[in-house]
Every structure is written in C-alpha cells, then in structure tokens.
Amino acid sequence: MGFTKYIINQVRYPRGRFGRRVAKRMNKGHASLAVWGLSNIKLRADMKILDVGCGGGANINSFAKIVTNGKVFGIDYSPTSVEVSKEVNKEYLHEGRVEIHHGSVSALPFDENMFDLVSGFEAYYFWPDLINDLKEIYRVLKINGTLLLINEGYKCENKKKRKIVENWAKLGKFKIHSPEEYKDFLARAGFLDIQIFEQKEQGWITSIAKKK
Ligand SMILES: C[S@@+](CC[C@H](N)C(=O)[O-])C[C@H]1O[C@@H](n2cnc3c(N)ncnc32)[C@H](O)[C@@H]1O
C-alpha cells in the first residue's frame, strides 16, 4: 500500500500509536477550515451539540468554550479517536460539560429530538450509508435543529485543489460531491432550508440544513 493510501486509511479510522498522531495532527490541520466553517453559523451558550466523527476532539473543545450553559457530545467509531478526544477535553469531561462516546453515525446512542446542532467536520465521506446515516442524525436533532457539515474536499471550481481531492477520494474509495449534490442528498434525507457556503480559493464547503 502506498504511503498516501495508508494515511487516508488512518484518517478514515485512526488506530494505534500512529493513529493517535494522525488524530492530533487533524486537530491542527483542520483548524482554519473549522474556524471558517463555523463563521457561517450562530452558536448559543445554551446549545446541546453533537459532533459526529469527532476525531482528535478539537471541535468539541471549541464548542465547549462557547456552550457554557449547555452540553457538547462527541462520537467516533475509532477507539483511538475517542481516547485522544477524551485527553484533549479532560477538564470539560471532568466538569460534566462534555461527553464522548464510542459508536457509529449509523446507530447513534441518543434519544430522538435531543440536539440543537449536529456537526460533522471532514467526516461524512466515510459514513457507510449516507442517506440513512443522515436520517439517523435527523432523528436525534430537535425540530428546528441544525445539521452542519464542514468539508475540505468537494467538487470545487479550484482545479488544482479538485485534482488533489479527487485523488484522495480515489485512493480512499470515497465520494466527493458538488454543491448541487449536497443539496440533493440532504433533501433526500428529509432536511429543509439547505444553505451551501463555499470558500472558493481554498476549495472548502459548508452545508447547513434544518429539521423542520
Ligand atoms: C477525517 S477524520 C475527521 C476528524 C475530525 N472531525 C476533524 O475534523 O479533525 C474522520 C473521523 O470520523 C470517524 N468515523 C469514520 N466513520 C465513522 C462512522 N461510521 N461513525 C462515526 N465516526 C466515524 C473516524 O474514526 C475519524 O476519527
């Protein structure tokens, strides 16, 4: 297996000592993407938030800084990611302001109508059954709750960037989508009020969609 393919497989499912490094590296590597993506949405201090595919836990940490009167949950199906997320958020876990679970997007261990916001940062590409997994997120969202997907890889206009992400997608056997395709799969899962934001220079995309 080539090195790039090995890295993509580690990003998909961080494991072992190298996986710990990958999860920590993603915390840094995805920081500017996350800041831009989050600039498209308003957060409130009393929100209940779930971050799906939380990786190294940096986004849980950013949410917890703002959500001082609510609670932030994270879930990831890699035990290594869960371990790193717990380390990165140990103070908040201790205070009971954060909970981190091991599990899959396909069977979220949460009641329906529980969250104001469910986020996925660089995460949805790896979900095994996209429409049904989005429906599972829809189930746990409150009415008027928001789904937020922030991604670096999409069918963007920036040709150089697009070539790079198409190669990642080929090696990792996952799909990337155009803004129109985002609208389509979100609508097929039942979401409404779909908004797409693009950072065309970087080739980044954020989608925001509502449960009504
Ligand atoms: C590319 S990493 C992104 C991590 C983090 N969100 C970030 O932006 O740095 C994808 C994460 O999603 C997790 N993941 C992949 N498939 C999953 C699934 N079916 N359910 C839950 N987590 C999953 C992986 O274990 C990995 O930690």
Ligand as a Chemical Component Dictionary entry (heavy atoms), coordinates in Angstrom:
data_LIG
# 
_chem_comp.id                   LIG 
_chem_comp.type                 NON-POLYMER 
_chem_comp.pdbx_formal_charge   0 
_chem_comp.three_letter_code    LIG 
# 
loop_
_chem_comp_atom.comp_id 
_chem_comp_atom.atom_id 
_chem_comp_atom.alt_atom_id 
_chem_comp_atom.type_symbol 
_chem_comp_atom.charge 
_chem_comp_atom.model_Cartn_x 
_chem_comp_atom.model_Cartn_y 
_chem_comp_atom.model_Cartn_z 
_chem_comp_atom.pdbx_ordinal 
LIG C1  C1  C 0  -11.102 12.730 8.760  1  
LIG S1  S1  S 1  -11.402 12.344 10.431 2  
LIG C2  C2  C 0  -12.049 13.918 10.986 3  
LIG C3  C3  C 0  -11.895 14.105 12.449 4  
LIG C4  C4  C 0  -12.350 15.481 12.989 5  
LIG N1  N1  N 0  -13.751 15.684 12.791 6  
LIG C5  C5  C 0  -11.554 16.581 12.369 7  
LIG O1  O1  O 0  -12.103 17.423 11.658 8  
LIG O2  O2  O -1 -10.336 16.618 12.589 9  
LIG C6  C6  C 0  -12.831 11.318 10.364 10 
LIG C7  C7  C 0  -13.233 10.719 11.705 11 
LIG O3  O3  O 0  -14.516 10.098 11.507 12 
LIG C8  C8  C 0  -14.510 8.850  12.177 13 
LIG N2  N2  N 0  -15.514 7.983  11.528 14 
LIG C9  C9  C 0  -15.429 7.409  10.308 15 
LIG N3  N3  N 0  -16.532 6.690  10.058 16 
LIG C10 C10 C 0  -17.342 6.823  11.132 17 
LIG C11 C11 C 0  -18.623 6.307  11.464 18 
LIG N4  N4  N 0  -19.274 5.474  10.643 19 
LIG N5  N5  N 0  -19.186 6.682  12.636 20 
LIG C12 C12 C 0  -18.514 7.512  13.487 21 
LIG N6  N6  N 0  -17.276 8.004  13.239 22 
LIG C13 C13 C 0  -16.700 7.666  12.072 23 
LIG C14 C14 C 0  -13.084 8.338  12.063 24 
LIG O4  O4  O 0  -12.780 7.378  13.045 25 
LIG C15 C15 C 0  -12.290 9.635  12.223 26 
LIG O5  O5  O 0  -11.961 9.884  13.579 27 
# 
loop_
_chem_comp_bond.comp_id 
_chem_comp_bond.atom_id_1 
_chem_comp_bond.atom_id_2 
_chem_comp_bond.value_order 
_chem_comp_bond.pdbx_ordinal 
LIG C1  S1  SING 1  
LIG S1  C2  SING 2  
LIG S1  C6  SING 3  
LIG C2  C3  SING 4  
LIG C3  C4  SING 5  
LIG C4  N1  SING 6  
LIG C4  C5  SING 7  
LIG C5  O1  DOUB 8  
LIG C5  O2  SING 9  
LIG C6  C7  SING 10 
LIG C7  O3  SING 11 
LIG C7  C15 SING 12 
LIG O3  C8  SING 13 
LIG C8  N2  SING 14 
LIG C8  C14 SING 15 
LIG N2  C9  SING 16 
LIG N2  C13 SING 17 
LIG C9  N3  DOUB 18 
LIG N3  C10 SING 19 
LIG C10 C11 SING 20 
LIG C10 C13 DOUB 21 
LIG C11 N4  SING 22 
LIG C11 N5  DOUB 23 
LIG N5  C12 SING 24 
LIG C12 N6  DOUB 25 
LIG N6  C13 SING 26 
LIG C14 O4  SING 27 
LIG C14 C15 SING 28 
LIG C15 O5  SING 29 
# 
